[in-house]
């Protein structure tokens, strides 16, 4: 793979310093850096799961009730519309 990149001065200097310390050609230095980055990412613990589900569960918003299994089909027959505002029609 051919890579062409414009690095900022800080990272250019860091790359040159790394190349000097490793005493390797640039392509090998980049290979070492990529391998080190992958190893670092793999060794990191999995981030704490903070999904929407878990956030809602933590505040007690998620739960379940025992009710008719057909509630999703006949829920309208169970709703009390007597306090509904707006036009009836």
DOBAFI-251410 format. One record per atom (N, C-alpha, C): x, y, z. Coordinates in steps of 0.001 Angstrom, whole numbers. Layout:
REM DOBAFI-251410
       x       y       z
       X       Y       Z
...
//
This chain:
REM DOBAFI-251410
       x       y       z
     850   -1167       0
       0       0       0
     898    1233       0
     517    2185    -789
    1257    3441    -828
     498    4456      15
    1215    5151     893
     607    6145    1774
    1292    7484    1551
     484    8503    1353
    1004    9864    1273
     227   10674    2300
     944   11335    3184
     270   12060    4265
     988   13362    4560
     214   14367    4930
     758   15635    5409
     569   15664    6919
    1650   15466    7643
    1585   15480    9099
    1850   16880    9621
    1227   17201   10741
    1521   18475   11394
    2943   18400   11950
    3535   19550   12280
    4933   19560   12739
    5191   18652   13945
    4280   18611   14887
    4474   17786   16077
    4594   16308   15713
    3646   15810   14917
    3665   14394   14567
    4777   14067   13570
    5149   15027   12748
    6309   14818   11867
    7562   14594   12695
    7742   15422   13710
    8915   15282   14574
    8865   13976   15364
    7693   13622   15840
    7558   12359   16582
    7871   11160   15687
    7411   11210   14443
    7682   10110   13521
    9176   10013   13226
    9832   11165   13023
   11282   11162   12796
   12024   10618   14016
   11582   11028   15205
   12230   10552   16434
   12036    9051   16599
   10838    8571   16303
   10562    7141   16393
   11416    6361   15398
   11536    6908   14204
   12363    6255   13191
   13821    6201   13651
   14285    7284   14276
   15654    7307   14781
   15866    6310   15910
   14895    6215   16816
   15030    5296   17954
   14975    3841   17513
   14131    3555   16527
   14012    2171   16059
   15092    1813   15044
   15678    2849   14452
   16715    2655   13437
   16217    1726   12321
   15005    2061   11819
   14380    1263   10765
   13878    2202    9679
   13653    1685    8480
   13066    2515    7428
   11631    2898    7796
   11156    3963    7172
    9853    4523    7523
    8722    3503    7391
    8738    2682    6363
    7650    1711    6205
    7610     710    7356
    8770     325    7876
    8798    -585    9023
    8370     127   10303
    8728    1404   10424
    8304    2191   11593
    6784    2297   11618
    6187    2557   10457
    4722    2633   10399
    4095    1277   10731
    4701     199   10282
    4203   -1135   10628
    4248   -1379   12120
    5355    -990   12756
    5488   -1139   14211
    4437    -289   14921
    4239     943   14436
    3259    1839   15061
    1844    1286   14924
    1520     747   13766
     191     164   13556
      -7   -1047   14465
     991   -1914   14528
     893   -3088   15405
     737   -2678   16867
    1484   -1647   17281
    1391   -1174   18666
      12    -590   18949
    -544     139   17991
   -1873     723   18179
   -2933    -368   18297
   -2840   -1375   17449
   -3804   -2479   17510
   -3673   -3228   18831
   -2452   -3502   19249
   -2230   -4188   20527
   -2799   -3358   21682
   -2582   -2053   21629
   -3089   -1168   22681
   -4618   -1218   22729
   -5259   -1148   21571
   -6723   -1181   21534
   -7270   -2514   22025
   -6610   -3598   21654
   -7081   -4920   22077
   -6878   -5162   23563
   -5879   -4509   24157
   -5611   -4729   25578
   -6461   -3839   26476
   -7132   -2861   25887
   -7985   -1977   26684
   -9230   -2738   27115
   -9698   -2500   28340
  -10940   -3162   28758
  -12110   -2629   27941
  -13091   -3483   27767
  -14282   -3034   27060
  -14880   -1862   27819
  -15253    -845   27084
  -15854     328   27717
  -17117    -111   28446
  -17372     538   29559
  -18602     227   30286
  -19782     437   29358
  -20646    -557   29338
  -21811    -437   28467
  -22709     663   29000
  -23009    1594   28175
  -23896    2678   28593
  -24934    2891   27499
  -25649    1832   27204
  -26664    1912   26169
  -27892    2643   26697
  -28719    3054   25787
  -29965    3710   26165
  -30800    2786   27045
  -30845    1508   26694
  -31603     551   27496
  -31121     546   28938
  -29809     475   29134
  -29271     411   30493
  -29522    1704   31254
  -29449    2835   30567
  -29724    4112   31226
  -31181    4171   31677
  -32089    3733   30814
  -33507    3736   31185
  -33799    2711   32276
  -33148    1573   32211
  -33325     550   33236
  -32830    1053   34591
  -31734    1791   34592
  -31154    2293   35845
  -32088    3252   36570
  -32903    3980   35826
  -33829    4921   36476
  -35211    4309   36679
  -35339    3021   36403
  -36599    2337   36647
  -37629    2525   35556
  -37221    2979   34401
  -38167    3232   33319
  -38545    1953   32577
  -37695     951   32630
  -37937    -310   31935
  -38499   -1311   32938
  -39536   -1996   32541
  -40120   -2994   33416
  -41100   -3839   32636
  -41824   -4662   33340
  -42828   -5474   32671
  -44005   -5674   33617
  -45137   -5996   33026
  -46342   -6264   33802
  -46984   -7534   33250
  -47784   -8158   34067
  -48563   -9293   33600
  -49895   -8757   33119
  -50245   -9065   31881
  -51511   -8624   31322
  -51878   -9546   30169
  -52976   -9242   29565
  -53480  -10024   28446
  -52456  -10056   27309
  -52208  -11248   26767
  -51252  -11370   25665
  -51736  -10679   24408
  -53027  -10430   24309
  -53595   -9793   23125
  -53713   -8276   23278
  -53044   -7732   24261
  -53156   -6300   24524
  -52784   -5462   23307
  -51803   -5886   22547
  -51410   -5108   21377
  -52487   -5122   20299
  -53387   -6081   20355
  -54455   -6180   19366
  -55696   -5419   19819
  -56064   -5548   21101
  -57328   -4960   21564
  -57146   -3835   22578
  -56011   -3153   22522
  -55751   -2106   23514
  -56770    -975   23456
  -57329    -669   22278
  -58265     454   22171
  -59545     198   22958
  -59924   -1054   23090
  -61138   -1359   23847
  -60922   -1150   25340
  -59682   -1041   25783
  -59365    -861   27201
  -59121     599   27579
  -59016    1477   26602
  -58706    2875   26890
  -59979    3616   27269
  -59874    4409   28321
  -60995    5235   28773
  -60883    6588   28082
  -61766    6840   27124
  -61742    8086   26371
  -62618    9167   27000
  -63169    8940   28179
  -64122    9888   28763
  -63488   11240   29089
  -62209   11282   29371
  -61554   12556   29692
  -60800   13148   28514
  -61027   12604   27338
  -60321   13082   26159
  -60859   14443   25756
  -59946   15327   25403
  -60376   16644   24926
  -60326   16656   23408
  -60953   17642   22832
  -60962   17743   21377
  -62296   17300   20822
  -62383   17369   19530
  -63644   17042   18874
  -63853   15542   18807
  -65103   15176   18977
  -65469   13773   18820
  -66058   13625   17435
  -65711   12594   16806
  -66290   12519   15491
  -66103   11280   14845
//
